[in-house]
Amino acid sequence: MTMTLTEQVAKNIIKKLLNGEDYRIEVVTLINAEFLQFAIDFFKNIVDAKLKNKNITVDWYKKEFLNPNLPARDIAINSGLNKKTIHNMFNSSTKEIVIDASNEHYDALYDAIKTLVDTEHDLKLTLTIKFKGVSVDLNVGESLIVINTLAVKRAELRGGLWSTAGKRVEKPLMQTLCGLYSVPGKNYALKIKGKVIRGDDFEREIDFYLVEGKNQHKCEVKLMGRGNPESADAVIARDSRVFVADKLSDTSKKQLNSRKIEWVELRYKNGFRRFNNVLNDLNIPHKEFKGCANKKIEKIFTNIFK
């Protein structure tokens, strides 16, 4: 089973952001769930592979887990790499390149582990996996290969889900802010390269615009930790007019203010209310919001998540 950053998780993240709370637990929970499921399935496959090859002298792990018939993504992970790394290394991630890179990396890893094991004579490690009454033992070298694969998989999941979280939440977060302040639909737009993007397409870069007459003010969302000057530089370079962030450093705020870039920092009590100032400064029609955000958010969600 593969978990995804679902609609409900996106809603939970937005609620936490608008309440000045840390949203990261929502993503961490997903990472944990998917990683643990991967680990269980991986251990089951190891039992099957080890039993199938118990009488052979060749590297059973390489034979089974770097099998060219497996999907390229699985081959890369099993070798201790991931497809993104391979693509960055070779500017391509075709299956042929993935297979070659994975085999080369695995051989180097295997040799490094063998050298380590031969050097550390006093280290004793046996990983025992039991499944359906069947038990297999992995020696120290095999155990280290398995541990490395698990580490690489978790890193891949972590990078992928954090990236997805940002993309999945950017659009509905801005829509929710506009909903809280009753901004007319004609005064904001979601576009990509001049074209309206589909509501369910969260995998591509999202630009959100506040519209006032012929002026289209580009808004940017960054769900990051404590901001730094480089983050503000990026916003300036992209000619954004509004910056909505989880956290901003004092340096970033000063830099944004000096460039007359409107900003909203969500990570403090009622931080979202600064969006009212942004709308005023940009002459965007709206109504000042003074009530409880949580009550109105649920109504707004019914229009955003359809």
N, C-alpha and C positions, 0 to 999 in steps of 0.2 A: 504494500500500500504506500503510495506517495502522497504526502500532505502538501498542501499549497497554502499560500497566503490568501485565505478565504475572505469573502465579503464581510463576515462577522469580525474577523481579526482586524480588517481595515477600519471598521467602525470603532472597535475598541481602541485602536491606536489614535484615531481622531479625537475620541472622547478624552483620552488621557492627555493629549497635547493641549486641548482647549481648557483642561482643568489644571494645567501647569504641572502635570505629573510625568514621571518617566515612563515612556511607552515601550522601552526595550524588552521588558519581560515578555511581552506578547510575541516578539520575534524569537527570543531565546527559547521560549516554550516550544515553538515550531521546530527550531533547530534540534533541540533535545529529542523531540518525538521522532523526527525523521532519522536522526542519527542512530538512535537506539533500535529502530526498526531495521535499518541497514545492517547494524552490527549483528542482530539476531539472524537475519537471512544469510549474512556472510558466514557466520559460524556454521550454520546448517550446510552451506555449500562446501565448506572446508571438510566437514565430516564426510560428506559424500565423495569428495575428490580424494581424500586421503585413503578411504577404504577401497575406492576403485583402483588406486595405484599402489596399494600396499606391498606388492611384490616386485615393483620396478625400481631400478636404481637411478633413473634420471630424476631431474628436479620436477617433482609432481606438481608443485605450485605453479611453476612456469608453464608446464604442459596444460594445466586445466584453466588457470586464471589469465593467461596471456594467449589463449586460444584465438587464432585469427577469426574464427566464426562468431566470437562474442561482439557485442556492440563496441564501437570505438571508444565511447566514454568509459565503459567498464574496463576495457583493456588498459586505458591510461591510468585510471584510479588504482587498479590492481598492481600496476608497476610502480606506484608511488608518485605519479604525476597527475595532472588533469588536462583536459583538452585546451583550456584557456592558456595554460602555461606553454603547452606545445605550440599553439598558434602564435604566441608571442615569440617563441624561439625560432620558428621556421616560417612565420608569416603565412601559415597554412595549417589546416587541421583535417586534411583528407584522411580517410581510413588508412591508406598506405603509409602516410607520414606518421600517423599516430602509432601504428604497429612498429615501425622502425624505431621511432624515438622511445617507445615504451620498452622494447626489448633491450635497446642500448642502455637505457637508464636502469632497468632491472638488473642487468648483468653487473653494472658498476655497483649497485646497491648490494647485490649478493656477495660480491667480492669484498666489499667494505665490511659487511657483517661477518663474513668468514674470517677475515683478518682480526676483527675485534674479538670474536669467540676464541680464536686460537691464542690470542694474547691474554685474555682474561680467563686463566685456567681455573680460578676459584669460583667463577660465576656459575651457579647451577639454576636453571630455569626450565620448567616444564609446564606447558599450557595444556590442560586436559579439557576436552570438550565432550560432553555427553548429550546424546540426542536419541530419543526413542529406544533407550536401553543399550545403545551402542556408544562406545567410548573410543576416542583417538587421542594420542599424545603428540604434542609438537615439541621438538627440541628447542634449544635456546635460539638457534639461527632462524628456524621456521617461525617461532613466536615473535621475534623482532620484526620479521617481514610483515606478519599479520598486524602487529601493533602499528607499524609505519603506515600500512594501508588504511587503517581506521583513522589515524591522525590526518592523513591527506583527505579522506572523505569528509571528515568533519569540517576541515578548512574550506573545502569546496562548498559544502552546504551553507556554511556561515557567510561566505562571500556572496553566494547567489541569493540567499533569502534577505540579507540586508539590502542588497541592490534592488530586489523586487519590492521590498517594503516601501522604499522611497518612491518608486515609480507608481506603485499601487495606490498610494495615499495622496500624492501631490494634487491631483485633480479634485477628488472629493473634499479634501481639506479646504482648498480655495473656494469651492462651491459652497461649503458649509459656512465659511466666514461671510461670504456674500449673502447667504440665506439669513444668517443671524441679523444682518444689518439691512435686510430687505432691499438689496441692490436689484434693480430691474434687470431682467434677462438680457435686454439689449445693451446693457452697460458692462457686460463681461463676456469673454469668449475664450474657448479653448482651441488653439490652432497649432499646427505643425507645418512649417514651411508654407504658410499661407493657406493651408487647407484644414477644415474642421476634422478633428480626429474622432474615431468611433469611441463611444463611451466605455466599451469593454477592452479597448486596446491600451494596456498599461505597460507594454514592453518597449515602447519607443520614447524618445525624449519628449517631454511635455512642456509646452509653453502656455502660460495662462495670461490673458490680457484683461485689464480694466479699461473700459472704453468710455471716452468722454468726447462727444462730437466726432471729429476726425482723428482725434488722438487715441492711439492704442498703446497703453502703458504695459510693457512686459513685466510679468511677475515671476519670481523664481522662488522655489521652495527647497530648503536643504534641511533634512532631518539629521543633524550632526550633533556632536558633543560640543564642548566649549569652542566657539569659533576662533579663528586666527586671522591675521591680516591677509593671508593668501586667499582665504575664502571670499573676503570682500573684494579682493582684486579680481577674482573670477567673475563676480557679479558685474563689476564695472566693465570688464572686458566684453561681456555679452550684452552690454547696453541695457541692462535691466533697470526698471524704474522702481520696482518694489521687491524687497527681500524679506521672505518669511522664514524664520529659522527656529529650531528647537532651542539652541543657545547661541549667544553672541558674546564675544569678549568686548571689553571696554574699548580696546584698540580698534576693533572692527566697527563698533558703533560710531566712533569718532571719524573713521575713514568714510563710512557711508554718509554721515551727516555732512562732511566737507564736500562730498560730491552731490549733495541734495538727493540722495537715494532714500526713499521711504523704507522703513524696516519695522518688523514685528518680531519680538522675541517671546516665544510661547512658554518657556520654562520658568515662570513665576506666577504667583496668584494673579488671575485676571489679566495675564499678559496679552491675551488675544484682543483685549479691548483697545489696544493701541491701533487696531485696524480702523477704528472710527476716525482717528486722526489722519490716517492715510487717505481715507475716502474724502475727508474734508479738504485736505491739501490738494488732491487731484480733481476736485470738483465733480466727484462721482455721486449721482443721486442716491440717497439712502435714508434710512431712519435710524436714529440713535437707539442702541439696544441697551436696556438697563435691567432686564429680568434675569431669570435663571437659565443659563445656557443649556443645561442638560435636558430640560423639558422641551425646548424648542428644537434641539438637535435631532431628537427622534422624529419629529415631523419633517424636518429637512431631509433626513435620510430616506424617507419614503419616496421622495422625488429624485434623489440622486441614485440610489441603488434600486434599479428596476429589473 
